[in-house]
Amino acid sequence: MSFNFDAALGIHADALRVRSQRAELLASNLANADTPNFKAKDIDFRQALNHAMDDSAPSKMKTTHQNHIPFTGGAGSSGQLAPVQYRTALQDSLDGNTVDEQIEQSQFMQNAVQYQASLQFLGGKFSGITKALKGE
């Protein structure tokens, strides 16, 4: 009897990868808040998650031989799960920077809470699988 981890873990493993990518972008925005002409970037979480879960996507390439090296890239050669989009500035700045620190911080914290929730869901899934394997 075979066991499919992808089916057992559901959407949460893919959600963690997408949330991790988004955290990197949001942290980059915060780090460059004072950089002239820096444009704030983000991804569309739903689009990225749909792409990560899509079995026909290039990131889920199938190999035809056991010695083939698996393709680990995402949507594009940079390994991104979704195209990076630029955030529209709510207020113009003199130096051309579109980062609003308050928005970036709130988005970062919201993403962190959702990342933690996905981790807890995965922990529960692994706990259930462990109990099933032990026969409890």
Backbone as a printed PyTorch tensor [residue, N CA C, xyz], in Angstrom:
tensor([[[  0.8440,  -1.1800,   0.0000],
         [  0.0000,   0.0000,   0.0000],
         [  0.8850,   1.2380,   0.0000]],

        [[  0.6450,   2.1220,  -0.9330],
         [  1.4670,   3.3310,  -1.0230],
         [  0.7970,   4.4890,  -0.2810]],

        [[  1.6260,   5.4290,   0.1180],
         [  1.1480,   6.5850,   0.8610],
         [  1.6120,   7.8400,   0.1450]],

        [[  0.7090,   8.7270,  -0.1660],
         [  1.0280,   9.9480,  -0.8890],
         [  1.0500,  11.1250,   0.0910]],

        [[  2.2450,  11.6410,   0.3800],
         [  2.3710,  12.7620,   1.3090],
         [  1.7000,  14.0210,   0.7820]],

        [[  1.7570,  14.2250,  -0.5340],
         [  1.1270,  15.4240,  -1.1000],
         [ -0.3680,  15.4430,  -0.8050]],

        [[ -1.0060,  14.3010,  -0.9390],
         [ -2.4350,  14.2290,  -0.6610],
         [ -2.7080,  14.3290,   0.8380]],

        [[ -1.8330,  13.7690,   1.6450],
         [ -2.0370,  13.7770,   3.0920],
         [ -1.8340,  15.1680,   3.6940]],

        [[ -0.8750,  15.9140,   3.1660],
         [ -0.5770,  17.2290,   3.7320],
         [ -1.4570,  18.3260,   3.1630]],

        [[ -2.0450,  18.0790,   2.0290],
         [ -2.9560,  19.0480,   1.4450],
         [ -2.2420,  20.3000,   0.9550]],

        [[ -2.9140,  21.3940,   1.0900],
         [ -2.4730,  22.6730,   0.5480],
         [ -1.3830,  23.3410,   1.3890]],

        [[ -1.1990,  22.9180,   2.6000],
         [ -0.3600,  23.6430,   3.5510],
         [  1.1270,  23.6610,   3.1960]],

        [[  1.6420,  22.6090,   2.6210],
         [  3.0570,  22.6020,   2.2310],
         [  3.3120,  23.6290,   1.1350]],

        [[  2.4020,  23.6940,   0.1590],
         [  2.5370,  24.6990,  -0.8940],
         [  2.3430,  26.1000,  -0.3340]],

        [[  1.4050,  26.2420,   0.5900],
         [  1.1540,  27.5570,   1.1960],
         [  2.3940,  28.0590,   1.9340]],

        [[  3.1220,  27.1650,   2.5930],
         [  4.3480,  27.5740,   3.2930],
         [  5.3910,  28.1010,   2.3120]],

        [[  5.5440,  27.4320,   1.1750],
         [  6.5170,  27.9010,   0.1770],
         [  6.1470,  29.2760,  -0.3490]],

        [[  4.8700,  29.4880,  -0.6370],
         [  4.4240,  30.7760,  -1.1660],
         [  4.5620,  31.8670,  -0.0910]],

        [[  4.1780,  31.5600,   1.1320],
         [  4.2940,  32.5410,   2.2250],
         [  5.7600,  32.8970,   2.4750]],

        [[  6.6470,  31.9210,   2.3450],
         [  8.0680,  32.1820,   2.5230],
         [  8.5890,  33.1330,   1.4490]],

        [[  8.1820,  32.8930,   0.1970],
         [  8.5870,  33.7830,  -0.8940],
         [  8.0550,  35.1940,  -0.6520]],

        [[  6.8120,  35.2890,  -0.2110],
         [  6.2150,  36.6080,   0.0310],
         [  6.9190,  37.3160,   1.1820]],

        [[  7.3070,  36.5820,   2.2140],
         [  8.0290,  37.1880,   3.3370],
         [  9.3530,  37.7820,   2.8760]],

        [[ 10.0350,  37.0970,   1.9700],
         [ 11.2930,  37.6260,   1.4420],
         [ 11.0790,  38.9410,   0.6980]],

        [[ 10.0260,  38.9960,  -0.1160],
         [  9.7420,  40.2280,  -0.8530],
         [  9.3810,  41.3770,   0.0800]],

        [[  8.5380,  41.0900,   1.0730],
         [  8.1270,  42.1420,   2.0040],
         [  9.2980,  42.6230,   2.8470]],

        [[ 10.1800,  41.7100,   3.2500],
         [ 11.3710,  42.0980,   4.0130],
         [ 12.2970,  42.9520,   3.1560]],

        [[ 12.4030,  42.6180,   1.8800],
         [ 13.2080,  43.4180,   0.9590],
         [ 12.6380,  44.8250,   0.8240]],

        [[ 11.3110,  44.9200,   0.7630],
         [ 10.6760,  46.2360,   0.7030],
         [ 11.0180,  47.0670,   1.9390]],

        [[ 10.9050,  46.4520,   3.1060],
         [ 11.2100,  47.1760,   4.3470],
         [ 12.6790,  47.5840,   4.4140]],

        [[ 13.5610,  46.7090,   3.9530],
         [ 14.9960,  47.0170,   3.9940],
         [ 15.3490,  48.1700,   3.0520]],

        [[ 14.5630,  48.3400,   2.0030],
         [ 14.8380,  49.3850,   1.0210],
         [ 13.8960,  50.5790,   1.1390]],

        [[ 13.3420,  50.7900,   2.3060],
         [ 12.3800,  51.8780,   2.5030],
         [ 12.9980,  53.2490,   2.2500]],

        [[ 14.2910,  53.3900,   2.4270],
         [ 14.9550,  54.6750,   2.2290],
         [ 15.7730,  54.7320,   0.9420]],

        [[ 15.6670,  53.7240,   0.1020],
         [ 16.4290,  53.6840,  -1.1460],
         [ 15.6980,  54.4930,  -2.2140]],

        [[ 16.3430,  55.4950,  -2.7770],
         [ 15.6780,  56.2880,  -3.8210],
         [ 15.3010,  55.4340,  -5.0290]],

        [[ 14.1170,  55.6960,  -5.5600],
         [ 13.5750,  55.0360,  -6.7520],
         [ 13.3200,  53.5390,  -6.5760]],

        [[ 13.3180,  53.0240,  -5.3410],
         [ 12.9900,  51.6150,  -5.1180],
         [ 11.4750,  51.4500,  -5.2290]],

        [[ 11.0540,  50.4290,  -5.9390],
         [  9.6300,  50.1410,  -6.1280],
         [  9.2400,  48.9420,  -5.2790]],

        [[  8.2200,  49.1250,  -4.4350],
         [  7.7440,  48.0610,  -3.5580],
         [  7.1750,  46.9120,  -4.3910]],

        [[  7.5100,  45.6700,  -4.0060],
         [  7.0940,  44.4800,  -4.7450],
         [  6.2750,  43.5590,  -3.8510]],

        [[  5.4170,  42.7850,  -4.4850],
         [  4.6110,  41.7990,  -3.7770],
         [  4.1810,  40.7480,  -4.7890]],

        [[  3.5500,  39.6850,  -4.3070],
         [  2.9900,  38.6720,  -5.1980],
         [  1.5190,  38.5060,  -4.8680]],

        [[  0.7750,  37.9810,  -5.8240],
         [ -0.6200,  37.6380,  -5.6020],
         [ -0.6320,  36.2340,  -4.9960]],

        [[ -0.9830,  36.1360,  -3.7140],
         [ -0.8980,  34.8640,  -2.9990],
         [ -1.7500,  33.7820,  -3.6630]],

        [[ -2.9740,  34.1170,  -4.0340],
         [ -3.8610,  33.1040,  -4.6350],
         [ -3.2990,  32.5760,  -5.9520]],

        [[ -2.8020,  33.4870,  -6.7790],
         [ -2.2230,  33.0660,  -8.0590],
         [ -0.9950,  32.1900,  -7.8300]],

        [[ -0.1540,  32.5690,  -6.8810],
         [  1.0470,  31.7910,  -6.5850],
         [  0.6910,  30.4170,  -6.0340]],

        [[ -0.2940,  30.3600,  -5.1540],
         [ -0.6990,  29.0800,  -4.5790],
         [ -1.3210,  28.1850,  -5.6410]],

        [[ -2.1460,  28.7490,  -6.5050],
         [ -2.7230,  27.9580,  -7.6000],
         [ -1.6290,  27.4160,  -8.5050]],

        [[ -0.6230,  28.2310,  -8.7750],
         [  0.4860,  27.7860,  -9.6230],
         [  1.2760,  26.6790,  -8.9180]],

        [[  1.5080,  26.8230,  -7.6150],
         [  2.2710,  25.8210,  -6.8680],
         [  1.5320,  24.4850,  -6.8080]],

        [[  0.2010,  24.5300,  -6.8000],
         [ -0.5890,  23.3010,  -6.7000],
         [ -0.8840,  22.6790,  -8.0530]],

        [[ -0.6690,  23.4100,  -9.1390],
         [ -0.9830,  22.9490, -10.4820],
         [  0.0090,  21.8790, -10.9130]],

        [[ -0.4820,  20.6770, -11.1490],
         [  0.3880,  19.5640, -11.5470],
         [  0.9310,  19.7140, -12.9540]],

        [[  0.2780,  20.5130, -13.7940],
         [  0.7510,  20.6700, -15.1710],
         [  1.7130,  21.8380, -15.3050]],

        [[  1.9920,  22.5300, -14.2100],
         [  2.8910,  23.6810, -14.2500],
         [  4.3170,  23.2200, -14.5200]],

        [[  5.1470,  24.0890, -15.1240],
         [  6.5350,  23.7090, -15.3950],
         [  7.3020,  23.3290, -14.1310]],

        [[  6.8940,  23.8670, -12.9710],
         [  7.6190,  23.5500, -11.7470],
         [  7.3780,  22.1120, -11.2940]],

        [[  6.3900,  21.4600, -11.8720],
         [  6.0800,  20.0810, -11.5230],
         [  6.4440,  19.1490, -12.6650]],

        [[  7.5520,  19.4270, -13.3620],
         [  7.9670,  18.6030, -14.4890],
         [  8.1950,  17.1630, -14.0380]],

        [[  7.7900,  16.2700, -14.8900],
         [  7.9780,  14.8510, -14.6100],
         [  9.2520,  14.3640, -15.2960]],

        [[  9.9490,  13.4820, -14.6430],
         [ 11.1340,  12.8790, -15.2520],
         [ 10.7300,  11.5400, -15.8540]],

        [[ 11.4420,  11.1510, -16.8940],
         [ 11.1120,   9.9000, -17.5720],
         [ 12.0710,   8.7730, -17.2210]],

        [[ 13.1100,   9.1100, -16.4670],
         [ 14.0840,   8.1080, -16.0810],
         [ 14.5670,   8.4320, -14.6700]],

        [[ 14.8660,   7.4130, -13.9040],
         [ 15.2590,   7.6220, -12.5080],
         [ 16.5560,   8.3950, -12.3530]],

        [[ 17.4120,   8.4440, -13.3690],
         [ 18.6660,   9.1780, -13.2900],
         [ 18.5480,  10.6330, -13.7230]],

        [[ 17.3630,  11.0470, -14.1710],
         [ 17.1750,  12.4410, -14.5620],
         [ 17.1810,  13.3460, -13.3320]],

        [[ 17.7120,  14.5350, -13.5020],
         [ 17.7370,  15.5030, -12.4130],
         [ 16.3920,  16.2150, -12.3840]],

        [[ 15.7170,  16.2590, -11.2360],
         [ 14.4090,  16.9210, -11.1920],
         [ 14.5440,  18.4290, -11.3560]],

        [[ 13.5650,  19.0250, -12.0260],
         [ 13.5210,  20.4670, -12.2280],
         [ 12.9890,  21.1060, -10.9580]],

        [[ 13.7330,  22.0580, -10.3820],
         [ 13.3230,  22.6700,  -9.1200],
         [ 12.9130,  24.1150,  -9.2770]],

        [[ 12.8490,  24.6280, -10.4870],
         [ 12.4850,  26.0250, -10.7050],
         [ 11.0030,  26.2490, -10.5480]],

        [[ 10.6070,  27.4980, -10.4160],
         [  9.2020,  27.8690, -10.3020],
         [  8.7530,  28.5560, -11.5700]],

        [[  7.9170,  29.5520, -11.4420],
         [  7.3920,  30.2980, -12.5840],
         [  8.4710,  31.2280, -13.0970]],

        [[  9.2920,  30.7290, -13.9820],
         [ 10.3990,  31.5220, -14.4920],
         [ 11.7060,  30.9620, -13.9960]],

        [[ 12.7800,  31.4890, -14.4930],
         [ 14.0830,  30.9430, -14.1410],
         [ 14.5490,  31.3500, -12.7580]],

        [[ 13.9030,  32.3430, -12.1530],
         [ 14.3460,  32.8180, -10.8460],
         [ 13.8280,  31.9700,  -9.6960]],

        [[ 12.9790,  30.9860,  -9.9700],
         [ 12.4460,  30.1380,  -8.9230],
         [ 11.2340,  30.7380,  -8.2230]],

        [[ 10.6980,  31.8320,  -8.7310],
         [  9.5240,  32.4560,  -8.1400],
         [  8.3050,  31.6010,  -8.4270]],

        [[  7.3810,  31.5410,  -7.4790],
         [  6.1660,  30.7690,  -7.6510],
         [  5.0930,  31.5510,  -8.3880]],

        [[  5.2210,  32.8550,  -8.4250],
         [  4.2800,  33.7210,  -9.1380],
         [  5.0430,  34.9490,  -9.5880]],

        [[  4.5280,  35.6050, -10.6250],
         [  5.2250,  36.8120, -11.0700],
         [  5.1980,  37.8980,  -9.9970]],

        [[  6.3130,  38.5730,  -9.8720],
         [  6.4090,  39.6640,  -8.9080],
         [  5.6940,  40.8700,  -9.4800]],

        [[  4.8750,  41.5020,  -8.6540],
         [  4.1330,  42.6780,  -9.0740],
         [  4.6110,  43.8760,  -8.2680]],

        [[  4.4560,  45.0510,  -8.8440],
         [  4.8310,  46.2770,  -8.1430],
         [  3.6130,  46.8650,  -7.4680]],

        [[  3.8140,  47.3260,  -6.2410],
         [  2.7320,  47.9150,  -5.4710],
         [  2.5670,  49.3750,  -5.8630]],

        [[  1.3390,  49.8040,  -5.9990],
         [  1.0460,  51.1940,  -6.3270],
         [  1.1650,  52.0400,  -5.0620]],

        [[  1.8720,  53.1400,  -5.1720],
         [  2.0640,  54.0190,  -4.0210],
         [  0.7840,  54.7800,  -3.7170]],

        [[  0.4440,  54.8720,  -2.4320],
         [ -0.7190,  55.6430,  -2.0290],
         [ -0.4020,  57.1290,  -1.9640]],

        [[  0.8560,  57.4300,  -1.7140],
         [  1.2820,  58.8220,  -1.6270],
         [  2.6240,  58.9560,  -2.3440]],

        [[  2.7250,  59.9470,  -3.2090],
         [  3.9620,  60.1600,  -3.9440],
         [  5.0810,  60.5760,  -2.9980]],

        [[  6.2920,  60.1100,  -3.3220],
         [  7.4490,  60.5430,  -2.5520],
         [  8.3800,  61.3140,  -3.4720]],

        [[  9.1640,  62.1880,  -2.9130],
         [ 10.0560,  63.0260,  -3.7050],
         [ 11.1820,  62.2290,  -4.3490]],

        [[ 11.6110,  61.1430,  -3.6980],
         [ 12.7310,  60.3700,  -4.2330],
         [ 12.3040,  59.2080,  -5.1270]],

        [[ 11.0070,  59.0420,  -5.3830],
         [ 10.5280,  57.9860,  -6.2680],
         [ 10.3370,  56.6380,  -5.6040]],

        [[ 10.5550,  56.5470,  -4.3060],
         [ 10.3900,  55.3030,  -3.5670],
         [  8.8980,  55.0700,  -3.3230]],

        [[  8.4050,  53.8390,  -3.5840],
         [  6.9820,  53.5320,  -3.3920],
         [  6.7100,  52.7100,  -2.1430]],

        [[  7.6990,  52.5550,  -1.2680],
         [  7.5240,  51.7550,  -0.0530],
         [  6.8510,  52.6010,   1.0200]],

        [[  5.7130,  52.1250,   1.5160],
         [  5.0470,  52.7300,   2.6690],
         [  5.3030,  51.7880,   3.8430]],

        [[  6.1440,  52.2260,   4.7840],
         [  6.5870,  51.3280,   5.8550],
         [  5.4400,  50.7470,   6.6670]],

        [[  4.4040,  51.5260,   6.9230],
         [  3.2790,  51.0180,   7.7160],
         [  2.5420,  49.9070,   6.9760]],

        [[  2.3340,  50.0910,   5.6910],
         [  1.6590,  49.0480,   4.9020],
         [  2.5330,  47.8050,   4.8340]],

        [[  3.8210,  47.9870,   4.5870],
         [  4.7310,  46.8400,   4.4850],
         [  4.7980,  46.0690,   5.8000]],

        [[  4.8630,  46.7940,   6.9250],
         [  4.9170,  46.1240,   8.2260],
         [  3.6340,  45.3530,   8.5010]],

        [[  2.4890,  45.9470,   8.1750],
         [  1.2320,  45.2360,   8.4220],
         [  1.1030,  44.0190,   7.5120]],

        [[  1.5250,  44.1470,   6.2520],
         [  1.4890,  43.0060,   5.3410],
         [  2.4470,  41.9080,   5.7940]],

        [[  3.6210,  42.3150,   6.2770],
         [  4.6060,  41.3450,   6.7540],
         [  4.0610,  40.5890,   7.9680]],

        [[  3.4570,  41.3120,   8.9000],
         [  2.9180,  40.6570,  10.1030],
         [  1.7440,  39.7390,   9.7560]],

        [[  0.8730,  40.1720,   8.8640],
         [ -0.2400,  39.3370,   8.4420],
         [  0.2770,  38.0650,   7.7800]],

        [[  1.2760,  38.2020,   6.9250],
         [  1.8770,  37.0450,   6.2750],
         [  2.5200,  36.1090,   7.3040]],

        [[  3.1770,  36.6870,   8.3220],
         [  3.8210,  35.8750,   9.3630],
         [  2.7890,  35.0800,  10.1680]],

        [[  1.6630,  35.6900,  10.4730],
         [  0.6060,  34.9920,  11.2170],
         [  0.0410,  33.8530,  10.3710]],

        [[ -0.1700,  34.1120,   9.0900],
         [ -0.6970,  33.0670,   8.2100],
         [  0.3290,  31.9530,   7.9900]],

        [[  1.6090,  32.2980,   7.9510],
         [  2.6740,  31.3010,   7.8530],
         [  2.6420,  30.3930,   9.0900]],

        [[  2.5090,  31.0100,  10.2630],
         [  2.4540,  30.2510,  11.5160],
         [  1.2250,  29.3380,  11.5450]],

        [[  0.0970,  29.8220,  11.0330],
         [ -1.1160,  28.9940,  10.9860],
         [ -0.8980,  27.7760,  10.0910]],

        [[ -0.2590,  27.9740,   8.9460],
         [  0.0290,  26.8380,   8.0570],
         [  0.9700,  25.8450,   8.7280]],

        [[  1.9490,  26.3630,   9.4810],
         [  2.8530,  25.4680,  10.2270],
         [  2.0850,  24.6380,  11.2500]],

        [[  1.1470,  25.2720,  11.9310],
         [  0.3600,  24.5420,  12.9300],
         [ -0.5270,  23.4900,  12.2660]],

        [[ -1.1230,  23.8250,  11.1320],
         [ -1.9200,  22.8340,  10.4050],
         [ -1.0600,  21.6540,   9.9790]],

        [[  0.1400,  21.9380,   9.4740],
         [  1.0470,  20.8550,   9.0780],
         [  1.4540,  20.0120,  10.2740]],

        [[  1.7110,  20.6600,  11.4000],
         [  2.0420,  19.9230,  12.6220],
         [  0.9290,  18.9760,  13.0160]],

        [[ -0.3030,  19.4380,  12.8930],
         [ -1.4540,  18.5860,  13.1880],
         [ -1.5610,  17.4120,  12.2280]],

        [[ -1.2750,  17.6780,  10.9430],
         [ -1.3100,  16.6040,   9.9450],
         [ -0.2480,  15.5450,  10.2560]],

        [[  0.9810,  16.0000,  10.5790],
         [  2.0490,  15.0490,  10.8990],
         [  1.7360,  14.2870,  12.1850]],

        [[  1.1140,  14.9610,  13.1330],
         [  0.7260,  14.2880,  14.3630],
         [ -0.2880,  13.1880,  14.0730]],

        [[ -1.2460,  13.4730,  13.2090],
         [ -2.2450,  12.4720,  12.8390],
         [ -1.6270,  11.3060,  12.0910]],

        [[ -0.6880,  11.6030,  11.1840],
         [ -0.0270,  10.5290,  10.4400],
         [  0.7970,   9.6550,  11.3960]],

        [[  1.4830,  10.2970,  12.3330],
         [  2.2830,   9.5500,  13.3180],
         [  1.4000,   8.6330,  14.1580]],

        [[  0.2510,   9.1450,  14.6060],
         [ -0.6710,   8.3270,  15.3910],
         [ -1.1960,   7.1610,  14.5780]],

        [[ -1.4700,   7.4070,  13.2830],
         [ -1.9770,   6.3260,  12.4290],
         [ -0.9080,   5.2560,  12.2330]],

        [[  0.3390,   5.6640,  12.0720],
         [  1.4180,   4.6950,  11.8940],
         [  1.6730,   3.8790,  13.1620]],

        [[  1.5070,   4.5210,  14.3140],
         [  1.6890,   3.8120,  15.5940],
         [  0.4950,   2.9570,  15.9590]],

        [[ -0.6320,   3.1750,  15.2760],
         [ -1.8300,   2.4060,  15.5670],
         [ -2.5900,   2.9020,  16.7730]],

        [[ -2.4810,   4.1740,  17.0710],
         [ -3.1860,   4.7360,  18.2380],
         [ -4.6040,   5.1230,  17.8930]]])
